[in-house]
Amino acid sequence: MPSTRLRILGRTGAALAGTHRDSTSVAAMDITELLGLDDLLAQFILAVGAAMVLGNGAAIWMHRTGRQPKKAQGTFRPGRAWWLFAVGFLIAGWGFASLLAS
């Protein structure tokens, strides 16, 4: 297979020339596409939101059933738990929508 000459412009506008066998190679890809950073960020956002929902949901449920975690200090603040539950739900929804859009 004959090699083709690739010309890639860097951030400074300087041309970087290299020889490669295929013009649709890794060198022609954007780094975010190569590493899948868009999907990785959406998965991270979904995971953070889901952790907030599960953690605060468990705290609310335990408080309603009258149980308390071992070695717990302080009082249960239901307003804060519900607020963080709602924020986590929005963040998880945003991450899920981002995954569907990509």
N, CA, C and O atoms as a GROMACS GRO file, in nm:
protein
  408
    1MET      N    1   0.085  -0.117   0.000
    1MET     CA    2   0.000   0.000   0.000
    1MET      C    3   0.090   0.124   0.000
    1MET      O    4   0.180   0.134   0.084
    2PRO      N    5   0.069   0.215  -0.091
    2PRO     CA    6   0.156   0.334  -0.095
    2PRO      C    7   0.126   0.425   0.024
    2PRO      O    8   0.011   0.439   0.068
    3SER      N    9   0.231   0.486   0.073
    3SER     CA   10   0.212   0.575   0.188
    3SER      C   11   0.167   0.712   0.139
    3SER      O   12   0.209   0.759   0.033
    4THR      N   13   0.083   0.775   0.216
    4THR     CA   14   0.036   0.910   0.183
    4THR      C   15   0.094   1.007   0.284
    4THR      O   16   0.128   0.970   0.396
    5ARG      N   17   0.106   1.129   0.244
    5ARG     CA   18   0.164   1.233   0.328
    5ARG      C   19   0.052   1.306   0.401
    5ARG      O   20  -0.040   1.358   0.338
    6LEU      N   21   0.061   1.311   0.534
    6LEU     CA   22  -0.037   1.382   0.615
    6LEU      C   23   0.019   1.516   0.656
    6LEU      O   24   0.138   1.529   0.687
    7ARG      N   25  -0.067   1.614   0.656
    7ARG     CA   26  -0.027   1.747   0.701
    7ARG      C   27  -0.125   1.789   0.810
    7ARG      O   28  -0.245   1.802   0.785
    8ILE      N   29  -0.074   1.810   0.929
    8ILE     CA   30  -0.158   1.843   1.044
    8ILE      C   31  -0.115   1.980   1.095
    8ILE      O   32   0.004   2.005   1.116
    9LEU      N   33  -0.211   2.067   1.114
    9LEU     CA   34  -0.182   2.199   1.168
    9LEU      C   35  -0.196   2.196   1.318
    9LEU      O   36  -0.298   2.149   1.370
   10GLY      N   37  -0.096   2.244   1.387
   10GLY     CA   38  -0.101   2.251   1.532
   10GLY      C   39  -0.170   2.378   1.578
   10GLY      O   40  -0.223   2.453   1.496
   11ARG      N   41  -0.170   2.401   1.709
   11ARG     CA   42  -0.234   2.520   1.764
   11ARG      C   43  -0.166   2.648   1.718
   11ARG      O   44  -0.232   2.750   1.700
   12THR      N   45  -0.037   2.645   1.699
   12THR     CA   46   0.034   2.764   1.658
   12THR      C   47   0.022   2.788   1.508
   12THR      O   48   0.067   2.891   1.458
   13GLY      N   49  -0.038   2.697   1.437
   13GLY     CA   50  -0.053   2.711   1.294
   13GLY      C   51   0.063   2.650   1.217
   13GLY      O   52   0.060   2.646   1.094
   14ALA      N   53   0.163   2.602   1.288
   14ALA     CA   54   0.277   2.541   1.221
   14ALA      C   55   0.237   2.404   1.168
   14ALA      O   56   0.165   2.329   1.235
   15ALA      N   57   0.283   2.374   1.052
   15ALA     CA   58   0.246   2.247   0.990
   15ALA      C   59   0.339   2.137   1.039
   15ALA      O   60   0.461   2.152   1.040
   16LEU      N   61   0.279   2.029   1.080
   16LEU     CA   62   0.354   1.910   1.119
   16LEU      C   63   0.331   1.806   1.010
   16LEU      O   64   0.217   1.767   0.985
   17ALA      N   65   0.434   1.763   0.948
   17ALA     CA   66   0.420   1.668   0.839
   17ALA      C   67   0.470   1.532   0.883
   17ALA      O   68   0.570   1.520   0.953
   18GLY      N   69   0.398   1.430   0.842
   18GLY     CA   70   0.438   1.294   0.875
   18GLY      C   71   0.397   1.199   0.765
   18GLY      O   72   0.306   1.229   0.688
   19THR      N   73   0.461   1.087   0.757
   19THR     CA   74   0.427   0.987   0.657
   19THR      C   75   0.351   0.876   0.726
   19THR      O   76   0.393   0.824   0.829
   20HIS      N   77   0.237   0.839   0.667
   20HIS     CA   78   0.155   0.733   0.723
   20HIS      C   79   0.090   0.659   0.608
   20HIS      O   80   0.079   0.712   0.498
   21ARG      N   81   0.046   0.538   0.633
   21ARG     CA   82  -0.009   0.455   0.526
   21ARG      C   83  -0.155   0.484   0.495
   21ARG      O   84  -0.202   0.453   0.385
   22ASP      N   85  -0.227   0.544   0.586
   22ASP     CA   86  -0.371   0.564   0.566
   22ASP      C   87  -0.408   0.704   0.609
   22ASP      O   88  -0.368   0.748   0.717
   23SER      N   89  -0.484   0.775   0.528
   23SER     CA   90  -0.520   0.913   0.562
   23SER      C   91  -0.629   0.919   0.669
   23SER      O   92  -0.650   1.026   0.727
   24THR      N   93  -0.698   0.810   0.697
   24THR     CA   94  -0.800   0.809   0.802
   24THR      C   95  -0.743   0.747   0.929
   24THR      O   96  -0.812   0.672   0.998
   25SER      N   97  -0.620   0.777   0.958
   25SER     CA   98  -0.552   0.715   1.071
   25SER      C   99  -0.581   0.787   1.201
   25SER      O  100  -0.660   0.881   1.206
   26VAL      N  101  -0.517   0.741   1.304
   26VAL     CA  102  -0.531   0.799   1.437
   26VAL      C  103  -0.483   0.943   1.436
   26VAL      O  104  -0.536   1.026   1.510
   27ALA      N  105  -0.383   0.976   1.355
   27ALA     CA  106  -0.329   1.111   1.351
   27ALA      C  107  -0.433   1.211   1.300
   27ALA      O  108  -0.426   1.329   1.333
   28ALA      N  109  -0.528   1.166   1.222
   28ALA     CA  110  -0.630   1.254   1.168
   28ALA      C  111  -0.748   1.271   1.264
   28ALA      O  112  -0.835   1.354   1.240
   29MET      N  113  -0.752   1.193   1.374
   29MET     CA  114  -0.862   1.200   1.469
   29MET      C  115  -0.836   1.307   1.574
   29MET      O  116  -0.721   1.338   1.606
   30ASP      N  117  -0.941   1.363   1.626
   30ASP     CA  118  -0.933   1.455   1.737
   30ASP      C  119  -0.906   1.375   1.865
   30ASP      O  120  -0.949   1.260   1.875
   31ILE      N  121  -0.837   1.434   1.960
   31ILE     CA  122  -0.801   1.361   2.082
   31ILE      C  123  -0.924   1.322   2.163
   31ILE      O  124  -0.924   1.217   2.226
   32THR      N  125  -1.028   1.404   2.163
   32THR     CA  126  -1.150   1.369   2.237
   32THR      C  127  -1.220   1.249   2.175
   32THR      O  128  -1.280   1.168   2.245
   33GLU      N  129  -1.213   1.238   2.043
   33GLU     CA  130  -1.271   1.121   1.976
   33GLU      C  131  -1.186   0.997   2.002
   33GLU      O  132  -1.238   0.888   2.021
   34LEU      N  133  -1.056   1.015   2.002
   34LEU     CA  134  -0.964   0.904   2.022
   34LEU      C  135  -0.982   0.841   2.160
   34LEU      O  136  -0.987   0.719   2.172
   35LEU      N  137  -0.990   0.924   2.263
   35LEU     CA  138  -1.002   0.874   2.399
   35LEU      C  139  -1.146   0.858   2.445
   35LEU      O  140  -1.171   0.800   2.551
   36GLY      N  141  -1.241   0.908   2.368
   36GLY     CA  142  -1.382   0.897   2.406
   36GLY      C  143  -1.415   0.984   2.527
   36GLY      O  144  -1.493   0.943   2.613
   37LEU      N  145  -1.357   1.102   2.532
   37LEU     CA  146  -1.373   1.188   2.650
   37LEU      C  147  -1.516   1.240   2.666
   37LEU      O  148  -1.561   1.262   2.778
   38ASP      N  149  -1.588   1.259   2.557
   38ASP     CA  150  -1.727   1.306   2.567
   38ASP      C  151  -1.812   1.203   2.641
   38ASP      O  152  -1.887   1.238   2.732
   39ASP      N  153  -1.801   1.079   2.602
   39ASP     CA  154  -1.878   0.973   2.668
   39ASP      C  155  -1.830   0.951   2.811
   39ASP      O  156  -1.910   0.926   2.901
   40LEU      N  157  -1.700   0.961   2.832
   40LEU     CA  158  -1.645   0.942   2.966
   40LEU      C  159  -1.694   1.050   3.062
   40LEU      O  160  -1.726   1.020   3.178
   41LEU      N  161  -1.701   1.173   3.016
   41LEU     CA  162  -1.751   1.282   3.099
   41LEU      C  163  -1.899   1.262   3.131
   41LEU      O  164  -1.941   1.284   3.244
   42ALA      N  165  -1.977   1.222   3.032
   42ALA     CA  166  -2.120   1.197   3.056
   42ALA      C  167  -2.139   1.082   3.154
   42ALA      O  168  -2.229   1.088   3.239
   43GLN      N  169  -2.057   0.978   3.145
   43GLN     CA  170  -2.067   0.867   3.240
   43GLN      C  171  -2.028   0.910   3.380
   43GLN      O  172  -2.089   0.866   3.478
   44PHE      N  173  -1.928   0.996   3.392
   44PHE     CA  174  -1.886   1.046   3.522
   44PHE      C  175  -1.997   1.132   3.585
   44PHE      O  176  -2.025   1.120   3.705
   45ILE      N  177  -2.060   1.216   3.506
   45ILE     CA  178  -2.169   1.300   3.556
   45ILE      C  179  -2.286   1.213   3.602
   45ILE      O  180  -2.345   1.238   3.707
   46LEU      N  181  -2.318   1.112   3.524
   46LEU     CA  182  -2.425   1.020   3.562
   46LEU      C  183  -2.391   0.948   3.692
   46LEU      O  184  -2.477   0.931   3.779
   47ALA      N  185  -2.265   0.904   3.707
   47ALA     CA  186  -2.224   0.833   3.829
   47ALA      C  187  -2.230   0.922   3.952
   47ALA      O  188  -2.274   0.878   4.058
   48VAL      N  189  -2.187   1.047   3.940
   48VAL     CA  190  -2.192   1.139   4.054
   48VAL      C  191  -2.336   1.166   4.094
   48VAL      O  192  -2.369   1.164   4.213
   49GLY      N  193  -2.423   1.190   3.997
   49GLY     CA  194  -2.564   1.212   4.027
   49GLY      C  195  -2.630   1.091   4.089
   49GLY      O  196  -2.707   1.104   4.184
   50ALA      N  197  -2.601   0.973   4.036
   50ALA     CA  198  -2.660   0.851   4.091
   50ALA      C  199  -2.611   0.826   4.233
   50ALA      O  200  -2.687   0.779   4.318
   51ALA      N  201  -2.484   0.856   4.261
   51ALA     CA  202  -2.432   0.839   4.397
   51ALA      C  203  -2.501   0.934   4.494
   51ALA      O  204  -2.530   0.897   4.607
   52MET      N  205  -2.528   1.056   4.449
   52MET     CA  206  -2.599   1.151   4.536
   52MET      C  207  -2.741   1.105   4.563
   52MET      O  208  -2.790   1.114   4.676
   53VAL      N  209  -2.807   1.054   4.460
   53VAL     CA  210  -2.945   1.007   4.476
   53VAL      C  211  -2.948   0.886   4.570
   53VAL      O  212  -3.030   0.882   4.662
   54LEU      N  213  -2.860   0.790   4.548
   54LEU     CA  214  -2.860   0.670   4.631
   54LEU      C  215  -2.820   0.699   4.775
   54LEU      O  216  -2.882   0.647   4.868
   55GLY      N  217  -2.718   0.780   4.795
   55GLY     CA  218  -2.672   0.811   4.929
   55GLY      C  219  -2.774   0.888   5.011
   55GLY      O  220  -2.801   0.853   5.126
   56ASN      N  221  -2.830   0.991   4.952
   56ASN     CA  222  -2.928   1.070   5.025
   56ASN      C  223  -3.061   0.997   5.036
   56ASN      O  224  -3.132   1.013   5.136
   57GLY      N  225  -3.096   0.918   4.936
   57GLY     CA  226  -3.216   0.836   4.946
   57GLY      C  227  -3.206   0.735   5.059
   57GLY      O  228  -3.302   0.712   5.132
   58ALA      N  229  -3.089   0.674   5.073
   58ALA     CA  230  -3.068   0.579   5.183
   58ALA      C  231  -3.074   0.649   5.318
   58ALA      O  232  -3.129   0.594   5.414
   59ALA      N  233  -3.018   0.770   5.327
   59ALA     CA  234  -3.022   0.845   5.454
   59ALA      C  235  -3.166   0.883   5.490
   59ALA      O  236  -3.205   0.874   5.606
   60ILE      N  237  -3.243   0.924   5.391
   60ILE     CA  238  -3.384   0.960   5.416
   60ILE      C  239  -3.463   0.836   5.459
   60ILE      O  240  -3.542   0.842   5.552
   61TRP      N  241  -3.440   0.726   5.390
   61TRP     CA  242  -3.512   0.602   5.422
   61TRP      C  243  -3.477   0.553   5.563
   61TRP      O  244  -3.564   0.511   5.639
   62MET      N  245  -3.348   0.557   5.597
   62MET     CA  246  -3.307   0.512   5.729
   62MET      C  247  -3.367   0.601   5.838
   62MET      O  248  -3.406   0.552   5.944
   63HIS      N  249  -3.374   0.731   5.812
   63HIS     CA  250  -3.433   0.821   5.911
   63HIS      C  251  -3.582   0.794   5.928
   63HIS      O  252  -3.633   0.797   6.040
   64ARG      N  253  -3.650   0.767   5.819
   64ARG     CA  254  -3.795   0.740   5.827
   64ARG      C  255  -3.826   0.609   5.899
   64ARG      O  256  -3.929   0.597   5.964
   65THR      N  257  -3.737   0.512   5.887
   65THR     CA  258  -3.760   0.384   5.955
   65THR      C  259  -3.709   0.385   6.098
   65THR      O  260  -3.722   0.286   6.170
   66GLY      N  261  -3.650   0.496   6.140
   66GLY     CA  262  -3.605   0.510   6.277
   66GLY      C  263  -3.467   0.455   6.306
   66GLY      O  264  -3.426   0.448   6.421
   67ARG      N  265  -3.394   0.415   6.203
   67ARG     CA  266  -3.260   0.363   6.224
   67ARG      C  267  -3.158   0.475   6.210
   67ARG      O  268  -3.184   0.578   6.148
   68GLN      N  269  -3.042   0.453   6.270
   68GLN     CA  270  -2.934   0.551   6.264
   68GLN      C  271  -2.804   0.477   6.236
   68GLN      O  272  -2.781   0.370   6.292
   69PRO      N  273  -2.719   0.533   6.150
   69PRO     CA  274  -2.590   0.466   6.122
   69PRO      C  275  -2.505   0.456   6.249
   69PRO      O  276  -2.514   0.540   6.338
   70LYS      N  277  -2.423   0.353   6.254
   70LYS     CA  278  -2.333   0.336   6.368
   70LYS      C  279  -2.232   0.450   6.370
   70LYS      O  280  -2.187   0.497   6.266
   71LYS      N  281  -2.198   0.494   6.487
   71LYS     CA  282  -2.102   0.602   6.509
   71LYS      C  283  -2.145   0.731   6.442
   71LYS      O  284  -2.061   0.810   6.399
   72ALA      N  285  -2.276   0.755   6.431
   72ALA     CA  286  -2.326   0.877   6.369
   72ALA      C  287  -2.313   0.993   6.468
   72ALA      O  288  -2.342   0.978   6.586
   73GLN      N  289  -2.270   1.106   6.417
   73GLN     CA  290  -2.259   1.226   6.499
   73GLN      C  291  -2.349   1.332   6.439
   73GLN      O  292  -2.363   1.341   6.317
   74GLY      N  293  -2.410   1.414   6.524
   74GLY     CA  294  -2.495   1.521   6.475
   74GLY      C  295  -2.638   1.473   6.453
   74GLY      O  296  -2.671   1.358   6.480
   75THR      N  297  -2.720   1.563   6.405
   75THR     CA  298  -2.861   1.533   6.382
   75THR      C  299  -2.888   1.522   6.233
   75THR      O  300  -2.814   1.576   6.150
   76PHE      N  301  -2.993   1.452   6.202
   76PHE     CA  302  -3.035   1.438   6.062
   76PHE      C  303  -3.104   1.567   6.019
   76PHE      O  304  -3.193   1.616   6.088
   77ARG      N  305  -3.063   1.620   5.906
   77ARG     CA  306  -3.125   1.742   5.853
   77ARG      C  307  -3.201   1.705   5.726
   77ARG      O  308  -3.141   1.690   5.620
   78PRO      N  309  -3.334   1.690   5.738
   78PRO     CA  310  -3.412   1.644   5.623
   78PRO      C  311  -3.413   1.743   5.506
   78PRO      O  312  -3.416   1.701   5.390
   79GLY      N  313  -3.410   1.872   5.534
   79GLY     CA  314  -3.409   1.970   5.425
   79GLY      C  315  -3.286   1.957   5.338
   79GLY      O  316  -3.293   1.963   5.215
   80ARG      N  317  -3.172   1.940   5.404
   80ARG     CA  318  -3.048   1.923   5.330
   80ARG      C  319  -3.047   1.793   5.251
   80ARG      O  320  -3.003   1.789   5.136
   81ALA      N  321  -3.095   1.685   5.312
   81ALA     CA  322  -3.097   1.555   5.244
   81ALA      C  323  -3.188   1.559   5.121
   81ALA      O  324  -3.152   1.508   5.016
   82TRP      N  325  -3.306   1.620   5.135
   82TRP     CA  326  -3.397   1.630   5.020
   82TRP      C  327  -3.339   1.721   4.912
   82TRP      O  328  -3.355   1.693   4.793
   83TRP      N  329  -3.272   1.829   4.951
   83TRP     CA  330  -3.212   1.920   4.854
   83TRP      C  331  -3.103   1.847   4.774
   83TRP      O  332  -3.101   1.855   4.652
   84LEU      N  333  -3.014   1.776   4.843
   84LEU     CA  334  -2.908   1.704   4.774
   84LEU      C  335  -2.962   1.587   4.692
   84LEU      O  336  -2.905   1.552   4.588
   85PHE      N  337  -3.072   1.527   4.737
   85PHE     CA  338  -3.138   1.423   4.658
   85PHE      C  339  -3.187   1.482   4.525
   85PHE      O  340  -3.167   1.423   4.419
   86ALA      N  341  -3.252   1.599   4.532
   86ALA     CA  342  -3.305   1.664   4.410
   86ALA      C  343  -3.192   1.707   4.317
   86ALA      O  344  -3.202   1.690   4.196
   87VAL      N  345  -3.085   1.763   4.373
   87VAL     CA  346  -2.971   1.804   4.291
   87VAL      C  347  -2.907   1.682   4.225
   87VAL      O  348  -2.872   1.687   4.107
   88GLY      N  349  -2.892   1.575   4.299
   88GLY     CA  350  -2.837   1.452   4.243
   88GLY      C  351  -2.924   1.396   4.131
   88GLY      O  352  -2.874   1.345   4.031
   89PHE      N  353  -3.056   1.406   4.149
   89PHE     CA  354  -3.148   1.360   4.045
   89PHE      C  355  -3.131   1.442   3.917
   89PHE      O  356  -3.131   1.386   3.807
   90LEU      N  357  -3.116   1.574   3.931
   90LEU     CA  358  -3.095   1.659   3.813
   90LEU      C  359  -2.960   1.628   3.746
   90LEU      O  360  -2.953   1.621   3.623
   91ILE      N  361  -2.857   1.609   3.824
   91ILE     CA  362  -2.726   1.578   3.768
   91ILE      C  363  -2.729   1.443   3.696
   91ILE      O  364  -2.674   1.429   3.587
   92ALA      N  365  -2.793   1.343   3.758
   92ALA     CA  366  -2.803   1.212   3.694
   92ALA      C  367  -2.885   1.220   3.565
   92ALA      O  368  -2.851   1.156   3.466
   93GLY      N  369  -2.990   1.298   3.566
   93GLY     CA  370  -3.069   1.318   3.444
   93GLY      C  371  -2.989   1.384   3.335
   93GLY      O  372  -3.001   1.348   3.218
   94TRP      N  373  -2.908   1.481   3.372
   94TRP     CA  374  -2.822   1.549   3.275
   94TRP      C  375  -2.721   1.451   3.216
   94TRP      O  376  -2.700   1.450   3.094
   95GLY      N  377  -2.660   1.369   3.299
   95GLY     CA  378  -2.564   1.270   3.248
   95GLY      C  379  -2.629   1.167   3.159
   95GLY      O  380  -2.573   1.128   3.057
   96PHE      N  381  -2.749   1.122   3.197
   96PHE     CA  382  -2.820   1.024   3.115
   96PHE      C  383  -2.860   1.085   2.980
   96PHE      O  384  -2.847   1.020   2.877
   97ALA      N  385  -2.907   1.208   2.982
   97ALA     CA  386  -2.944   1.275   2.856
   97ALA      C  387  -2.820   1.297   2.768
   97ALA      O  388  -2.828   1.286   2.646
   98SER      N  389  -2.707   1.327   2.829
   98SER     CA  390  -2.584   1.345   2.752
   98SER      C  391  -2.540   1.214   2.688
   98SER      O  392  -2.490   1.214   2.575
   99LEU      N  393  -2.557   1.104   2.758
   99LEU     CA  394  -2.522   0.974   2.700
   99LEU      C  395  -2.614   0.939   2.583
   99LEU      O  396  -2.570   0.884   2.482
  100LEU      N  397  -2.742   0.972   2.597
  100LEU     CA  398  -2.837   0.943   2.488
  100LEU      C  399  -2.808   1.032   2.366
  100LEU      O  400  -2.826   0.989   2.252
  101ALA      N  401  -2.765   1.155   2.390
  101ALA     CA  402  -2.740   1.248   2.280
  101ALA      C  403  -2.613   1.215   2.202
  101ALA      O  404  -2.600   1.251   2.086
  102SER      N  405  -2.519   1.146   2.266
  102SER     CA  406  -2.392   1.118   2.196
  102SER      C  407  -2.396   0.991   2.117
  102SER      O  408  -2.296   0.955   2.053
   0.00000   0.00000   0.00000
